[in-house]
Amino acid sequence: MLEWILALAASPLVYVVLYLFATIDGFFPPIPSESVIIALAALSVTSGHPNIALIAVVAAAGAFTGDQIAYAIGQRIDVRRIRFLRGPRGQRTLDWAERALTHRGPSFILAARYVPIGRVAVNMTAGALAYPRRRFVPLTALAACTWSVYSVAIGLGAGVWFADHPLIAICVGVAGGVVIGLVVDWALASRQRRKERSAGRAATPRPGGRTDPEPRPGLAEFEPRRPAGDVPTTAARLARRPVA
């Protein structure tokens, strides 16, 4: 990939490719858009091209587009049947996304943008849960901008430290981005576990020694209003059907 990036960096097509990478990464995590952004930013410092400001703008635009596509996919299909989310890790990620959106939607939409599989799961689940688009759009716009600046900043730092060695700058920048992404993923998972343990300890005693957990906000918190007689379809979309 490094040779490909070096060969394409001086061409205007690099921005088209960057936009496509960032867009596809919004709903198909195997596409490594962070790595491409970091590598191009590091190369911009060491060689003078491509333009660093355009890298940030194009990356943010692609990320925002990809997030909207993920939301639309979640509205139309059962996300648990998607191939790369069928495995145990994918199912756990979707469970985490449902809980996160129910309890703390805005902050998790922003934070999930920094976790490759996490952002796909959260954004698709937002579509499946009918999370209001009027909230989702500005949140994902802000998330895309901050994520783009963060990725470019990593590449800039690597480029400054290894100004005379473009390949080393790219490798260090990409490795740094991967490490930071793993740390963010771990921090979000740890926070969610602590929150669930706290909710369990705060269970309310009932007669007979049984306890009921504190009531949690449900899907109705952000379910859109429907005309009388209109039957909601969210539950049907969220039904976990066995995978063939």
N, C-alpha and C positions, 0 to 999 in steps of 0.2 A: 504493500500500500504506500510505503514511503516514496518509492520511485514514481509511482503514479501521481502522488501529490506534487512532487518536485516538477514533474513534466507539465502538469496542468496549471500550476500556480500563476504563470505569466499570461494565461489565456483568459479572455472574458467568460469563457464557458465555465470557469471555476465557480462562478457565482450561481449559475444554473444548477450545477451538480451539487453545490452546498445546499441550495434550497430544497432540492429533491431529497437529499440525505436527511435533512432536518424534518421535512414533512413526513416521509415514510417512517422515520424513527418514532413519530408520535403514535403510531398504531401497530408498528412491527419492530419490536426492540432489537432484533439481531443487527439492524443497521446502525453502525456506531457513529452517530452524528457528533457526539462530544469529541471523539478522537479526531474527526476531520476538522472541526472548528479549532481545537487546540493546536493541531499540527499546522494549519494555515496561519494562525495568529503568530506562532513561533517563527514560521518561515517569513512572515511579513516583517518581523523585526530584523532577522538576519540577512534578508535579501532585498527588502523594499517592496515586495509584491507577494500576494495581492493586497489591496487597500484594506487596512485594518477596520476602518469605520464601516465599509461595505460588508465586511465579514460579519460584524455584529448585527447590522440591520437585516441582512439576508437570513442569517441564522434565526433571529427572532421571528421573522415573518414565516419561515418554514415551520418552526416549532408551533407557532400559533395555529397554522393551517392543519398540522398533524393532530393537534389536540381536538380541533373541531371535528375532524374525520373520526377520531376515536369515539367522541360523544355520539355522533350519528350512527356509528356501528352498534354501540350499546343500546340505542333506541330500537334497532331493527332486528337484532339477532340475539340468541342466547349466548352470552359471552363465555359461559362455561364450556361450550362446545368448540371454541376456537382451539386449533391444534396446539399452539405453544402455551396455552393456559390449561390444558387438560390434565397435566401431571400434578403430583402432590404439591410441588412448590407453587405452581400456577393457581391451584385451588386455594391454598393458604393465602396467597397474595390477594385473591378476589375476596376472600372472607375478611381479610384485613381492610381492604378498600371499602367494603360495605359498612363495617363498624366505624371506620374513620369518617366516612361521609355522613353517617347518621349523627355522630357525636360532635364533630369539629370540621365541617365541610370546607370552609374557606381556607383555613390554615393547611389542611392536608392537600388540597388542590395545588396550593403554592409549593409546599414542600415536596410533593411527589414528583414534580417536574425534574428534580435532581436525581431521581432513582429510575433507571431505564425501564424495568418491568413495572415498577410502582406507578409511574405516570400513565402507562397504558391501562393498567388495571383500574386505577382511580377514575380516569376519564371515561372509559367504557362503562364502568359501573355507574358513574354520574348520569350517563344517558339512559341506562336501564332503570335507574331509580327516578327518572324524570326530574332530576335536580334542575331548578329553574335556569333556563339559558340566559336570562337577563343577569344572573349572578355569575354563571359559568364563564361567559365570554370575557368580561373585564378581569376576572381572576386569572384566566389562562393567558390573557394578553400581558398582564403584569408578570406572571410566572415566566413567560417566554422571554421577556426583556431582561429580567434579572438573571435567568439561566444563561442567556447569550453573553451578557457582560461577564459573568463568572467564568464561562468557558474561555472567552477571549483573554481575560486577565491571567488565567493559568498559562496560556500560550505566550503571552507577553512576558511574564516572569521568566519562563524557561528560555525565551529568545534573548532576553537581556543577559541572563547568567551565562549563556553559551553562544554569545553573538558570533564567534568565529567558527562555530561548529553546528551548522544547520541541522544535520541529522541527529546529533546528540540532543539539541534543543527540542526537536520534535518528539524523540523517544522519552525524554524526561517529562515533557509537558503532558503527553498522553498517559504515562504511568502515574503522574500526579493526579490527573483527572480521575483515573480509575480508583485510586486510593481514596480520594475525597468522596466519590460516589458511594463506595463501600461504607465509609464512615457515616455518611448521611443515612444510608439504608439501615445500618445498625442502630443509629440514634433514634430513628423513627420507630423501629420495631421495639426497642427498649422502652420508649415512652409509652407506646400502646400497651405493653405488658404491665407497666407500673400502674397505668390508669385502670386496667381491668382488675388488678389485685386490690387497688383501693376501693373500687366499686364492690368487690366481694366482701371486703372487711366492713363496709358500711351497710351491709344488708340489715334490714329491719326485722327485729324479732316478732314472731307471731305466737298466739296461744298454741300450746302443745309443743313448743320448742322448735317449730319450723321457722324458717326465715324467708323473706321475699327480698330480692335485690331491689335497690332503688329504681324507680321507674326511669327508663331511658327514653330520650326523644326518638320517635319512630319516623317512618317515611312520611307521615302526614306533616312533619315539620316543614318539608319543602315540596310536598305534593301539590301540583297546580289545581286551582279550583275548576270544577267541572259543572256543566249544567245539570239540573235535576234529572234523574233518570239515566244519566250517562254512566256506564259501568267502567270503573278504572281497570286498566290492563296491566298495571305495574306488577301485581302479584303473579300474574301469568307469565310475564317476562322473566321474573326472578325464580320461577319454579325450577328446581334442580332436576332436570330430566336425566335419566341414565344415558351414558354415552355408549353408543354402539361400538 
